[in-house]
Amino acid sequence: MVSREQHRSAALYEKLQLLRSVTNSRAVNDTSIIIDASNYIKELKGKVERLNQDIASSQNSTGRAKNHHQQLPVVHTTSQSMVTVETLENKGFLVNMLSQTSCPGLLVFVLQAFEDLGLNVLEARASCKDTFRLEAVGGDNVQAVENIDAEVVKQAVFQAIRNWISTST
């Protein structure tokens, strides 16, 4: 019979191996895997910051932003939510969503909408604890990106929100 400690140890080992593969770590021991993961997270944060700076500078240099703003359907009367979709110069889209409520399950619907459009999520940051926040860069599939614009992406996101609302109530 396998002890509880052995189960816990095996589960921890699996999680560390998953972390190792996600972060492309070549480390062997647990501490090194965690350090590599921490460095990888810092690297991703730097990439997001550089993307934000690139977007801000491109918007400032063109004199006009290609933003499409629309309020999310109100889920609760106290909910204030916003979605923006921006076309990026590198042939992709930056999608920002923010809701004052946590919206459990909404992320799945939004990612499904991206997939339905043929967009690959290249980078994403999501928070669903007390509020819902999603920042995602979608693109990579050149044919899909060339055939749609920011308005189509925005409408797909709003349809995903409506679908989520209909299943959440």
N, C-alpha and C positions, 0 to 999 in steps of 0.2 A: 504494500500500500504506500502511495506517495504522500509525503507529509505536506502540510499547509505551507511550510517554509520552502519546500522544493517547488511548489506551484508558484509561489510569490517570486522566487528567484528566476524561474523560467519565464514568467510574465515580464519581469524587469529586463531580462536578457533580450526578449523579443522586441520590447519597446526601444531599447538602446540600439539594436540592430536596425530597426526602422528609422530611427533618428540618424543613424550613421548613413544609411542609404539616401535619405532625403537631402542631407547636407553634403553629400559626396565626400564624406570623410574617409580617410584611409587609416584612421586610428584603430588601435586594437583594444586598448584598455578603456574602461568606463569614463574616467576623468578626462582623457584626451578627446573622447567622442563628445562629451558635454562642452568642452572648451571649443572644439571645432564648430559645434552647433551655435554657440554663443557668437563666435566670429562670423558665421554665416548670417545670423540674424542682423548683426551690425552692418554687414555688407548689403543686405537687402534694404535696410533702412536708408543707407547711403544712396542706393539706386533710386528709391522712391523720392528722396529729397532732390536728387539731381533731375529727375523727371518733372517734379513740381517746379523747379527753377526753370527748366527748359520751356515748360508750358507757359509760365508767367512771362518769360522774356519773349517768347514768340507772340503772345497776345499783345504785349506792349509794343513790339516792333511793327505789327501789322495795323495797329491802331484800332482794331476791332476784334473782338473775340467771337469764336464760332460756338458760343454757348447756347444751349437750349434749356431753359428753366421751366419747370412746371411743378406745382404742388402735388404731393402724393394724395391719393384719396384719404380722407380722414378716417382712421380706424377707431379712435376714441376722441371724444370732444376736446381733450387736452393735448392731443397729438399734433405736433407741428413737424412736417417732414418736407424734404426737398430732394430732388434728383437733378443732377446736371450731367450732360453728355457733351464731351468736347472731341472734335476731330483733331488727331495728332498729325504732325507733319510726316512722321514715319509710317503713315498709312495704318492707323489704328484708332482706337477710341479710349478716352478716359471717362469712366463712369463713376460718379460720386453720389452716394445715397446717404441720407441722414434722417433718422426718425427719433423723436423723443421717447419712444417706447421700444421695448426690446425686440418685438416681432419674431418670436421663435419660429423657425422653419422658412422664413422668407428667403434666406440665402440660397436654399435649394431651388426655389422657383426662379430666382434671378439667374443662377448659373445654368439652369435648363433653358432659359430664354436665350442666353449667349450661345449655347450649343445648338439650339434650333436655328439661329442665324448663321451658324457655321463659324462663329468667332471662337478663337482659343484664348483663354485667360492667361496672359503672359505673366502678370504680377497682380497680386491682390492683397488687401489688408481688410480684415473684417472684425467687427466687435459686435457682440450680441448680448452683452450682459444686462446693463441697465437701459441702454439705448441701442439702436441699430445703426451701424455705420459700415459702409462698404466703399472702398476705393479700389477699382479694378482697371487694369489696362488690358484691353482686348484687341486682338488683331491676329497677326501671323499668317492667317490664311488669306493670301493675296487676292484670290478670286472673290471670296466673300466680302472682304473689305472694299474692294472696288465697286461691288454691286449694291452696296447699301451706304446710307449716310447717317449722320448723327440723329436725325429725326426718326428714322426707322428703328435705330437702337433704343431711343427714348421710348417710343411707342411699345416696343417689345418688353421693356422693363416695366412700363405701366400695366401692360397686360399681365405680366407675371405677378405684379402686386395685386391686381384685381383677382387673379386666380387664387393667390394666397389668402386674400380676405374671404373669398367664398368658401374656402375649406376651413378657415379658422373660426368662423362664426357658427 
